[in-house]
Amino acid sequence: MKTLEELKVIREAMQGEVALRSHGDASSKYERHVLVCGGTGCTSSGSSKIIEALETELKNKGLTEKVQIVKTGCFGLCALGPIMIVYPEGSFYSMVKHEDIPKIVEEHLICGNPVKELLYDETVSGDEIKALQDTAFYKKQHRVALRNCGVINPENIEEYIGENGYQALAKVLTEMTPDEVIQTILDSGLRGRGGGGFPTGVKWKLARNIVKDADQKYVCCNADEGDPGAFMDRSVLEGDPHVVLEAMAIAGYAIGATQGYIYVRAEYPIAVQRLEIAIKQAREYGLLGKNIFGTDFSFDIGLRLGAGAFVCGEETALMTSIEGNRGEPRPRPPFPAEKGLFQKPTILNNVETYANIPQIILNGADWFASMGTEKSKGTKVFALGGKIHNTGLVEVPMGTTLRTVIEEIGGGIPNGKKFKAAQTGGPSGGCIPAEHMDIPIDYDNLISIGSMMGSGGLIVMDEDNCMVDIAKFFLEFTVDESCGKCTPCRIGTKRMYEMLDKITRGQGTLEDIDKLEELCYYIKQNSLCGLGQTAPNPVLSTLRYFRDEYIAHVVDKKCPAGVCKHLLSFEIDTEKCKGCTMCARVCPAGAISGSVKQPHIINKDKCLKCGACIEKCKFGAITKK
């Protein structure tokens, strides 16, 4: 067990190493640190091979005592992975290949000349190489939950300690009462980042006070991130797992709990592995277990793996699954603060919520409350995906506009296309149209325009997206993920999907649109849990802002975006067609016929509407209508 003094010694020793990566502190025993992203995205792109190549080159060149390789979590700019940064220069290498390593080692690490052609182009301006934080992607971000991601080695507890890790836990155990901890969280204005936005401090206060004489209380972490396109929690767990352990211990102290559980989906193998390492290290250092820091407070954490059921993101379903039962929601009340896991008082927060806790304790409630808007304090992490240049992970102050996120941080829409809508909140959220691009993003503003914050997925769509098809996509997901316990969700979402499918096939009527809308409100009002209550949101928001597209599908039997296959037809302009036969050769259905150097024709009865002919036509002779 490490004492407070021993922890202080470790922190002071490690601060010089970690500081080299932020402001070039010379107290490191290494001349340079080479940080390589070890998050899921970069790992899938081959970052492990880059690390192997680096190790080999450094050994061959005799540089192992001068250069340290640090395998980090996600840097955020996933579109450019694999990513590698060399400090103290801060040179940002993007889309690195293992065959690039010998050149980088020779020219940069030995000769001191960054290899400009391999650097992220936004950091290079003539002879000047800009700092990463000065690029458009990073300069308007403010990292709190992600502060250590891409900075420290997540598998080394001492690097976390070097960044003031576990100092917040030490502070609450030695200087604060449980009530003072809860009051700090209340004063900060922190709201749950899992989607509902419930005040975190209120939840903790209820769990502490509602059943004071409980023989056992629990702290749970929801890491069952299931929204399509969302990877915020995964990235925190992969890049900074100790922050969640520390925050859960603080929460345990605040409500009087001695046991915590992290419920994480098994599809996150890197996150699971790093959590296992972090828990083992924290136990070895006495930061989990009995009598932490020599006090009478004891707290431990266990991992529970989920099988990927989306409904287990709902708090009562998650707790039911931890108990070893089928993940189904329970009626509320009683709420988990009174009867939660194993029928004991329980608090549940998601990963991002916990990632804010240590910084609030160390910097104070006023510091956190100074960021954001009146009713939505702090920052929010978004997984930015879809039709956007800079896909990746961003963290911005609450109140940042959607336009800033998409056009400045995200780099805008590729290929000169126009922005059409952004989907926030995943299957539980809604679509935000272009007319609301300047709305400040916070909990209440998004709800007012028919969407919601959700856990933080933000999928961008352009003019080529069909909004009816988007609604159908999310409904199909919800139908598959419904646990089936309540009839409105089990049957209602299925009927909604059938109506949407009918409309996209050109078989719908105006009456179907009215019935669809009516069914949406019925399901919202009568479903048992949040999955069913929010499932109609994508449909309602697209009906609200893009009803004309629904009408076009029904009345004109046309899909304005040219997406719904049953409403498409492919035609060859005989004046443009040169008879090259390329379209006929690639058609999988043999639907195109014609002689060489003569205009071809498409047999619409045979046509699969796959679009292969359009892709291959060099003369723009084939159109999709």
C-alpha positions as MATLAB code, in Angstrom:
seq = 'MKTLEELKVIREAMQGEVALRSHGDASSKYERHVLVCGGTGCTSSGSSKIIEALETELKNKGLTEKVQIVKTGCFGLCALGPIMIVYPEGSFYSMVKHEDIPKIVEEHLICGNPVKELLYDETVSGDEIKALQDTAFYKKQHRVALRNCGVINPENIEEYIGENGYQALAKVLTEMTPDEVIQTILDSGLRGRGGGGFPTGVKWKLARNIVKDADQKYVCCNADEGDPGAFMDRSVLEGDPHVVLEAMAIAGYAIGATQGYIYVRAEYPIAVQRLEIAIKQAREYGLLGKNIFGTDFSFDIGLRLGAGAFVCGEETALMTSIEGNRGEPRPRPPFPAEKGLFQKPTILNNVETYANIPQIILNGADWFASMGTEKSKGTKVFALGGKIHNTGLVEVPMGTTLRTVIEEIGGGIPNGKKFKAAQTGGPSGGCIPAEHMDIPIDYDNLISIGSMMGSGGLIVMDEDNCMVDIAKFFLEFTVDESCGKCTPCRIGTKRMYEMLDKITRGQGTLEDIDKLEELCYYIKQNSLCGLGQTAPNPVLSTLRYFRDEYIAHVVDKKCPAGVCKHLLSFEIDTEKCKGCTMCARVCPAGAISGSVKQPHIINKDKCLKCGACIEKCKFGAITKK';
ca = [
       0.000    0.000    0.000;
       1.272    3.435   -0.981;
       1.085    6.217    1.592;
       0.333    9.813    0.692;
       4.043   10.638    0.956;
       5.001    7.780   -1.332;
       2.369    8.887   -3.827;
       3.832   12.402   -3.707;
       7.304   11.070   -4.511;
       5.953    9.108   -7.500;
       4.032   12.145   -8.727;
       7.055   14.428   -8.551;
       9.245   11.862  -10.303;
       6.758   11.305  -13.113;
       5.688   14.920  -13.631;
       8.944   15.658  -15.458;
       8.389   12.770  -17.842;
       4.799   13.685  -18.633;
       5.573   17.421  -18.770;
       7.921   16.829  -21.703;
       4.808   16.054  -23.733;
       3.087   19.330  -22.935;
       5.702   22.070  -22.611;
       9.088   20.525  -23.309;
      10.212   20.179  -19.687;
      13.855   19.094  -19.683;
      13.694   17.078  -16.441;
      12.886   13.883  -18.338;
      15.636   11.274  -18.495;
      14.827   10.890  -22.202;
      15.654   13.368  -24.948;
      12.449   12.578  -26.794;
       9.157   10.819  -26.279;
       7.461    9.192  -29.269;
       3.740    8.829  -28.620;
       1.862    6.299  -30.738;
      -1.917    5.987  -30.589;
      -2.985    2.616  -29.208;
      -6.728    3.219  -29.369;
      -9.054    0.940  -31.297;
      -9.068    3.043  -34.471;
      -5.308    3.332  -34.851;
      -4.751   -0.243  -33.690;
      -7.034   -1.468  -36.467;
      -4.961    0.628  -38.908;
      -1.697   -0.966  -37.853;
      -0.256    1.121  -35.013;
       1.088   -2.049  -33.351;
       3.348   -2.608  -36.371;
       4.553    0.978  -36.059;
       5.540    0.397  -32.440;
       7.345   -2.813  -33.379;
       9.206   -1.009  -36.171;
      10.142    1.809  -33.778;
      11.472   -0.614  -31.185;
      13.573   -2.363  -33.816;
      14.985    0.866  -35.280;
      15.765    2.427  -31.903;
      17.566   -0.734  -30.817;
      19.558   -0.914  -34.053;
      20.546    2.755  -33.789;
      21.393    2.597  -30.083;
      18.680    5.087  -29.124;
      16.742    3.101  -26.516;
      18.264    5.142  -23.677;
      17.480    8.450  -25.382;
      14.018    7.933  -26.862;
      10.983    6.570  -25.036;
       8.073    4.984  -26.903;
       4.715    5.680  -25.258;
       1.621    3.756  -26.319;
      -1.293    6.085  -25.587;
      -5.028    6.200  -26.032;
      -6.918    8.110  -28.718;
      -5.610   11.543  -29.789;
      -9.006   12.433  -31.231;
      -8.325   13.015  -34.912;
      -9.264    9.487  -35.956;
      -9.491   10.351  -39.663;
      -5.692   10.619  -39.762;
      -4.720    7.412  -37.977;
      -2.368    5.819  -37.281;
      -1.031    8.872  -35.455;
       2.414    9.437  -33.953;
       3.679   12.549  -32.123;
       7.315   13.295  -31.314;
       8.029   15.463  -28.256;
       9.376   17.917  -27.190;
       8.927   19.280  -30.740;
       5.272   18.205  -30.861;
       5.645   17.019  -34.460;
       2.379   15.378  -35.513;
       2.767   12.510  -37.973;
      -0.452   11.273  -39.586;
      -1.398    8.132  -41.511;
       1.945    6.636  -40.544;
       3.032    3.356  -42.120;
       5.551    1.023  -40.548;
       7.788    1.460  -43.608;
       7.987    5.215  -42.769;
       9.701    4.545  -39.445;
      13.333    4.167  -40.623;
      13.178    7.579  -42.311;
      11.586    9.249  -39.262;
      14.183    7.727  -36.946;
      17.119    8.684  -39.151;
      16.053   12.212  -40.125;
      14.075   13.306  -37.072;
      15.235   11.357  -34.032;
      18.915   11.312  -35.031;
      19.396   14.447  -37.174;
      16.655   16.557  -35.561;
      14.823   17.357  -38.799;
      11.091   16.492  -38.809;
      10.039   14.705  -41.987;
       7.675   17.347  -43.360;
       6.032   15.231  -46.043;
       4.815   12.809  -43.376;
       3.500   15.474  -40.985;
      -0.165   16.425  -40.751;
      -0.398   19.063  -43.470;
      -2.246   21.591  -41.274;
       0.776   21.748  -38.978;
       3.165   22.665  -41.803;
       3.340   26.207  -43.193;
       6.467   26.768  -45.261;
       9.437   26.291  -42.962;
       7.264   26.693  -39.868;
       5.742   23.721  -38.072;
       2.742   24.672  -35.944;
       1.774   23.101  -32.644;
      -1.062   20.617  -32.800;
      -3.256   22.729  -30.519;
      -3.116   25.556  -33.071;
      -4.836   23.527  -35.796;
      -8.520   24.038  -36.598;
      -9.438   20.658  -35.139;
      -7.971   21.312  -31.701;
      -7.877   25.048  -31.008;
     -11.565   25.397  -30.058;
     -11.617   22.268  -27.958;
     -11.289   22.260  -24.179;
     -10.294   18.893  -22.773;
     -11.478   17.906  -19.312;
     -12.809   14.363  -19.635;
     -10.214   13.671  -22.352;
      -7.350   15.537  -20.669;
      -5.092   12.481  -20.391;
      -6.133   10.658  -23.553;
      -3.258   10.709  -26.015;
      -0.934   12.075  -23.309;
      -0.171    9.205  -20.918;
       0.424    5.484  -21.169;
      -2.910    4.121  -19.881;
      -1.251    0.904  -18.734;
       1.166    2.736  -16.393;
      -0.441    3.901  -13.149;
       2.569    6.073  -12.345;
       2.011    8.195  -15.452;
      -1.555    8.800  -14.276;
      -0.214    9.721  -10.836;
       2.237   12.095  -12.555;
      -0.781   13.965  -13.940;
      -2.185   14.441  -10.406;
      -3.959   11.110  -10.528;
      -5.546    9.927   -7.275;
      -4.941   13.340   -5.701;
      -8.678   14.026   -5.741;
      -9.323   10.762   -3.901;
      -6.655   11.664   -1.347;
      -8.237   15.087   -0.904;
     -11.755   13.819   -0.234;
     -10.550   11.102    2.167;
      -8.329   13.407    4.209;
      -9.929   16.843    3.923;
     -13.631   16.512    3.068;
     -16.741   14.934    4.517;
     -19.075   12.921    2.264;
     -21.615   15.731    2.405;
     -18.976   18.246    1.321;
     -18.080   16.047   -1.650;
     -21.710   15.847   -2.717;
     -22.188   19.593   -2.270;
     -19.161   20.236   -4.497;
     -20.657   18.094   -7.243;
     -24.020   19.835   -6.802;
     -22.430   23.283   -6.980;
     -20.482   22.335  -10.122;
     -23.710   21.775  -12.061;
     -22.436   18.505  -13.531;
     -25.217   16.622  -15.300;
     -25.081   12.997  -16.364;
     -23.354   12.566  -19.705;
     -25.139    9.324  -20.518;
     -28.094   10.977  -22.244;
     -30.724   11.996  -19.716;
     -28.743   14.861  -18.224;
     -29.893   14.226  -14.629;
     -27.894   16.290  -12.086;
     -25.114   14.067  -10.779;
     -24.985   15.635   -7.338;
     -28.737   15.132   -6.840;
     -28.387   11.439   -7.675;
     -25.529   11.046   -5.199;
     -27.394   12.942   -2.484;
     -30.466   10.716   -2.872;
     -28.360    7.573   -2.616;
     -26.639    8.866    0.515;
     -29.725   10.059    2.352;
     -32.701    7.984    1.218;
     -31.639    4.787    3.050;
     -29.001    5.827    5.569;
     -28.929    2.538    7.485;
     -28.417    0.285    4.438;
     -25.938   -2.517    5.109;
     -24.586   -2.233    1.562;
     -24.577    0.349   -1.216;
     -23.157    0.149   -4.726;
     -21.516    2.423   -7.285;
     -21.949    1.376  -10.920;
     -20.375    2.620  -14.134;
     -22.262    2.332  -17.411;
     -19.682    1.550  -20.094;
     -22.198   -0.268  -22.285;
     -21.939    2.296  -25.051;
     -24.356    1.093  -27.725;
     -25.326    4.021  -29.958;
     -24.306    3.540  -33.602;
     -21.290    5.727  -34.279;
     -20.535    6.448  -30.616;
     -17.103    5.760  -29.109;
     -16.630    8.414  -26.419;
     -16.658    6.123  -23.386;
     -14.549    3.509  -25.142;
     -11.860    6.093  -25.826;
     -11.748    7.274  -22.203;
     -11.438    3.703  -20.943;
      -8.706    2.969  -23.476;
      -6.792    6.184  -22.842;
      -7.363    6.980  -19.162;
      -8.909    4.050  -17.225;
      -7.657    5.181  -13.810;
      -9.767    8.343  -13.927;
     -12.904    6.171  -13.805;
     -11.567    4.073  -10.922;
     -10.652    7.179   -8.942;
     -14.032    8.819   -9.570;
     -15.947    5.687   -8.581;
     -13.995    5.503   -5.320;
     -14.863    9.157   -4.649;
     -18.525    8.383   -5.350;
     -18.330    5.374   -3.009;
     -16.983    7.568   -0.226;
     -19.691   10.171   -0.867;
     -22.677    7.796   -0.646;
     -21.249    5.229    1.772;
     -20.606    2.382   -0.682;
     -17.782   -0.154   -0.499;
     -18.232   -1.951   -3.820;
     -18.342   -0.769   -7.403;
     -19.014   -2.466  -10.739;
     -18.051   -1.396  -14.233;
     -20.413   -2.835  -16.835;
     -18.550   -2.776  -20.144;
     -19.467   -4.408  -23.434;
     -17.314   -7.363  -24.411;
     -16.913   -5.852  -27.916;
     -14.411   -3.412  -26.347;
     -11.439   -5.782  -25.868;
      -8.789   -3.047  -25.560;
     -10.873   -1.136  -23.010;
     -11.508   -4.325  -21.029;
      -7.830   -5.251  -21.030;
      -6.745   -1.800  -19.842;
      -9.405   -1.742  -17.141;
      -8.182   -5.100  -15.879;
      -4.615   -3.780  -15.792;
      -5.706   -0.556  -14.076;
      -7.729   -2.351  -11.393;
      -4.828   -4.697  -10.656;
      -2.387   -1.793  -10.396;
      -4.727    0.252   -8.181;
      -5.086   -2.701   -5.824;
      -1.311   -3.211   -5.701;
      -0.835    0.471   -4.804;
      -3.559    0.304   -2.156;
      -5.790    2.740   -4.069;
      -8.518    0.127   -4.181;
      -9.200   -2.302   -1.367;
      -9.087   -1.989    2.396;
      -8.292    1.188    4.329;
      -7.309    3.391    1.397;
      -4.581    5.918    2.398;
      -4.700    4.486    5.906;
      -8.267    5.700    6.478;
     -11.258    3.595    7.487;
     -12.636    3.817    3.930;
     -12.569    0.617    1.854;
     -13.684    0.302   -1.727;
     -13.166   -2.207   -4.534;
     -14.297   -2.514   -8.133;
     -15.312   -5.500  -10.244;
     -15.764   -5.808  -14.013;
     -18.849   -7.266  -15.612;
     -18.934   -7.845  -19.379;
     -22.092   -7.205  -21.385;
     -23.037   -9.157  -24.483;
     -23.933   -6.061  -26.506;
     -27.638   -5.654  -25.752;
     -28.521   -2.002  -26.379;
     -31.242   -2.087  -23.715;
     -28.576   -2.751  -21.061;
     -27.603    0.891  -21.381;
     -30.807    1.574  -19.410;
     -29.874    1.682  -15.734;
     -32.261   -0.923  -14.325;
     -31.642   -3.329  -17.222;
     -27.904   -2.930  -16.661;
     -28.256   -3.757  -12.974;
     -30.448   -6.746  -13.767;
     -27.722   -7.996  -16.102;
     -25.002   -7.548  -13.443;
     -27.146   -9.677  -11.145;
     -26.862  -12.483  -13.692;
     -30.332  -12.211  -15.177;
     -31.589  -11.330  -18.639;
     -31.142   -7.606  -19.181;
     -34.654   -6.203  -18.923;
     -35.724   -2.889  -17.397;
     -37.657   -2.725  -14.143;
     -40.573   -0.395  -13.384;
     -39.655    2.793  -11.535;
     -40.264    3.759   -8.764;
     -38.519    2.470   -6.750;
     -35.520    4.212   -8.273;
     -32.009    2.749   -8.033;
     -31.018    5.262   -5.343;
     -33.440    3.381   -3.099;
     -33.467   -0.133   -4.591;
     -30.951   -0.730   -7.312;
     -28.339   -3.453   -7.698;
     -29.284   -6.479   -5.596;
     -32.131   -4.316   -4.239;
     -29.627   -2.072   -2.459;
     -29.176    1.722   -2.850;
     -27.130    2.279   -6.017;
     -25.843    5.108   -8.156;
     -25.082    4.677  -11.829;
     -23.137    7.148  -13.963;
     -21.514    6.705  -17.336;
     -17.807    6.861  -18.125;
     -17.699   10.486  -19.258;
     -19.551   11.683  -16.156;
     -16.990    9.997  -13.920;
     -14.099   11.371  -16.000;
     -15.065   14.900  -14.866;
     -15.204   14.144  -11.129;
     -11.503   14.253  -10.125;
     -10.967   17.577  -11.897;
     -14.012   19.083  -10.193;
     -12.666   18.006   -6.802;
      -9.152   19.352   -7.485;
     -10.121   22.607   -9.230;
     -13.376   23.382   -7.444;
     -17.039   23.631   -8.380;
     -16.715   27.235   -9.584;
     -14.021   26.255  -12.085;
     -16.277   23.669  -13.701;
     -19.384   25.857  -13.516;
     -17.541   28.672  -15.310;
     -17.664   26.585  -18.496;
     -20.794   25.922  -20.512;
     -24.242   27.483  -20.302;
     -26.534   28.429  -17.450;
     -28.202   25.022  -17.201;
     -25.551   22.854  -18.857;
     -22.155   23.272  -17.227;
     -18.770   22.024  -18.315;
     -17.777   20.367  -21.569;
     -19.203   17.594  -23.734;
     -17.402   14.895  -25.693;
     -18.760   14.076  -29.148;
     -17.934   11.249  -31.521;
     -17.976   13.074  -34.827;
     -18.763   10.859  -37.807;
     -20.611   10.591  -41.085;
     -20.179   13.051  -43.973;
     -17.423   15.103  -42.368;
     -13.724   15.677  -43.106;
     -12.354   15.307  -39.584;
     -14.025   12.259  -38.127;
     -12.958   11.690  -34.575;
     -13.413   12.581  -30.942;
     -13.931   16.198  -29.855;
     -14.567   17.874  -26.504;
     -16.046   21.369  -26.479;
     -17.644   23.637  -23.879;
     -21.398   23.296  -23.621;
     -22.989   26.049  -25.683;
     -20.648   25.638  -28.646;
     -22.719   25.858  -31.823;
     -23.277   22.979  -34.173;
     -21.804   25.120  -36.962;
     -18.535   25.491  -35.056;
     -18.298   21.750  -34.478;
     -19.079   20.834  -38.095;
     -17.479   23.602  -40.143;
     -14.468   24.587  -38.021;
     -13.522   21.578  -35.904;
     -14.920   18.992  -38.291;
     -13.547   20.685  -41.392;
     -16.890   20.806  -43.218;
     -18.605   18.447  -45.643;
     -16.437   16.595  -48.210;
     -16.768   16.842  -51.996;
     -18.440   20.245  -51.983;
     -21.726   18.819  -50.746;
     -24.198   20.792  -48.654;
     -24.909   20.070  -44.996;
     -28.380   18.612  -44.563;
     -28.740   17.413  -40.978;
     -26.899   16.117  -37.935;
     -28.138   13.202  -35.867;
     -27.447   13.515  -32.150;
     -28.332   11.047  -29.446;
     -28.244    7.955  -31.652;
     -31.459    5.912  -31.911;
     -32.868    7.933  -29.014;
     -32.147   11.312  -30.573;
     -33.271   13.334  -33.510;
     -32.056   15.077  -36.641;
     -31.019   18.720  -36.496;
     -31.556   20.513  -39.850;
     -29.372   23.222  -41.367;
     -31.704   25.955  -40.122;
     -30.584   25.174  -36.549;
     -26.824   25.029  -37.167;
     -26.243   28.092  -34.996;
     -28.069   26.794  -31.954;
     -25.800   26.437  -28.906;
     -25.475   22.768  -28.070;
     -26.734   21.951  -24.595;
     -29.330   19.650  -23.043;
     -32.300   22.002  -23.133;
     -31.663   23.550  -26.550;
     -31.435   20.174  -28.257;
     -34.664   18.976  -26.637;
     -36.412   22.176  -27.727;
     -35.705   21.388  -31.395;
     -36.729   17.736  -31.171;
     -33.372   16.092  -30.547;
     -31.358   15.250  -27.422;
     -27.766   15.203  -26.234;
     -27.631   11.457  -25.766;
     -24.264   10.006  -24.905;
     -22.564   12.124  -27.568;
     -22.747   10.532  -30.990;
     -22.941   13.184  -33.715;
     -23.486   11.858  -37.234;
     -23.349   14.395  -40.057;
     -25.459   13.997  -43.203;
     -25.299   15.779  -46.536;
     -27.683   16.324  -49.448;
     -27.253   12.720  -50.613;
     -28.905   11.317  -47.477;
     -32.590   10.422  -47.513;
     -34.163   11.385  -44.202;
     -36.909    8.766  -44.486;
     -34.224    6.144  -44.966;
     -32.298    7.509  -41.957;
     -35.398    7.194  -39.762;
     -35.896    3.670  -41.064;
     -32.268    2.786  -40.266;
     -32.591    3.811  -36.629;
     -35.979    2.111  -36.272;
     -34.533   -1.118  -37.624;
     -31.824   -0.901  -34.958;
     -34.365   -0.267  -32.202;
     -36.589   -3.147  -33.312;
     -33.605   -5.499  -33.136;
     -32.521   -4.190  -29.726;
     -35.891   -4.061  -27.960;
     -35.890   -6.509  -25.050;
     -39.560   -7.264  -25.763;
     -40.750   -6.866  -22.186;
     -43.389   -4.217  -22.909;
     -45.906   -4.311  -25.757;
     -45.652   -0.652  -26.899;
     -41.964   -1.065  -27.645;
     -41.974   -4.687  -28.802;
     -44.923   -4.362  -31.194;
     -45.099   -0.596  -31.713;
     -41.564   -0.140  -33.031;
     -42.089   -3.078  -35.390;
     -45.247   -1.470  -36.806;
     -43.396    1.837  -37.207;
     -40.616    0.134  -39.120;
     -43.144   -1.585  -41.396;
     -44.779    1.770  -42.203;
     -41.400    3.335  -43.006;
     -40.451    0.376  -45.177;
     -43.767    0.687  -47.009;
     -43.118    4.406  -47.652;
     -39.561    3.824  -48.933;
     -40.916    1.207  -51.350;
     -43.319    3.748  -52.836;
     -46.377    1.946  -51.471;
     -47.262    4.416  -48.702;
     -50.159    6.825  -48.484;
     -50.677   10.190  -46.824;
     -52.803    8.375  -44.265;
     -49.778    6.215  -43.412;
     -47.791    9.337  -42.524;
     -50.537   10.450  -40.120;
     -50.785    6.961  -38.576;
     -47.013    6.837  -38.198;
     -46.953   10.116  -36.304;
     -49.831    9.060  -34.065;
     -48.108    5.777  -33.238;
     -44.903    7.643  -32.342;
     -46.628    9.565  -29.568;
     -48.381    6.460  -28.267;
     -45.083    4.568  -27.950;
     -43.375    7.528  -26.243;
     -46.113    7.741  -23.633;
     -46.563    4.058  -22.871;
     -43.197    2.288  -23.114;
     -41.629    0.955  -19.941;
     -38.100    2.336  -20.298;
     -36.067    4.957  -22.082;
     -35.398    2.761  -25.097;
     -39.047    2.634  -26.122;
     -39.858    6.134  -24.885;
     -37.218    7.667  -27.153;
     -37.353    5.237  -30.091;
     -39.789    7.464  -32.069;
     -37.509   10.519  -31.848;
     -35.696    9.995  -35.187;
     -39.065    9.617  -36.918;
     -40.675   12.602  -35.212;
     -37.722   14.904  -35.922;
     -37.568   13.932  -39.602;
     -41.317   14.391  -39.897;
     -40.976   17.790  -38.271;
     -38.212   19.120  -40.519;
     -38.316   16.929  -43.623;
     -42.010   16.106  -44.079;
     -41.705   17.137  -47.721;
     -39.448   14.125  -48.292;
     -42.071   11.802  -46.830;
     -44.701   13.377  -49.103;
     -42.430   13.005  -52.146;
     -42.067    9.285  -51.395;
     -45.830    8.892  -51.051;
     -47.303   11.267  -53.651;
     -44.595   11.537  -56.311;
     -43.181    8.041  -55.743;
     -39.723    9.642  -55.780;
     -36.819    9.672  -53.355;
     -35.405   13.228  -53.641;
     -31.964   12.070  -52.454;
     -31.896    9.108  -54.807;
     -31.347    6.570  -52.034;
     -34.451    4.385  -51.822;
     -33.858    1.749  -54.496;
     -37.496    0.878  -55.131;
     -38.130    4.469  -56.235;
     -35.124    4.765  -58.542;
     -34.679    4.265  -62.245;
     -31.465    4.287  -64.276;
     -31.402    5.688  -67.791;
     -28.757    6.048  -70.507;
     -28.564    9.291  -72.449;
     -28.164    8.023  -76.018;
     -26.486   11.262  -77.116;
     -23.747   10.931  -74.502;
     -23.291    7.157  -74.711;
     -20.211    6.222  -76.806;
     -20.895    2.490  -76.856;
     -17.729    1.599  -74.929;
     -19.605   -1.404  -73.379;
     -18.037   -0.827  -69.964;
     -21.467   -0.487  -68.289;
     -22.666   -3.749  -69.788;
     -19.531   -5.549  -68.647;
     -19.913   -4.517  -64.997;
     -23.702   -5.005  -64.745;
     -24.213   -8.033  -62.454;
     -27.745   -8.643  -63.748;
     -27.022   -8.420  -67.468;
     -29.580   -5.633  -67.708;
     -27.614   -3.483  -70.193;
     -27.413   -4.303  -73.883;
     -26.084   -2.689  -77.042;
     -23.464   -2.943  -79.754;
     -19.925   -1.605  -79.653;
     -19.800    2.119  -80.479;
     -23.615    2.248  -80.407;
     -25.831    3.697  -77.635;
     -26.780    1.127  -74.982;
     -30.104    0.663  -73.189;
     -31.078   -0.558  -69.706;
     -33.768   -3.193  -69.184;
     -35.530   -1.726  -66.149;
     -37.181   -5.037  -65.273;
     -33.770   -6.671  -64.850;
     -31.980   -3.684  -63.310;
     -30.889   -4.227  -59.678;
     -30.286   -0.489  -59.192;
     -26.854   -1.225  -57.741;
     -25.194    1.785  -59.382;
     -22.210   -0.133  -60.760;
     -22.856    1.236  -64.247;
     -22.807    4.860  -63.088;
     -19.490    4.353  -61.317;
     -17.844    2.943  -64.432;
     -19.297    5.277  -67.068;
     -16.588    7.760  -68.094;
     -18.912    9.929  -70.157;
     -21.646   10.784  -67.650;
     -24.185    9.111  -69.887;
     -26.047    7.251  -67.109;
     -28.339    9.113  -64.755;
     -30.209    8.072  -61.644;
     -33.751    9.415  -61.371;
];
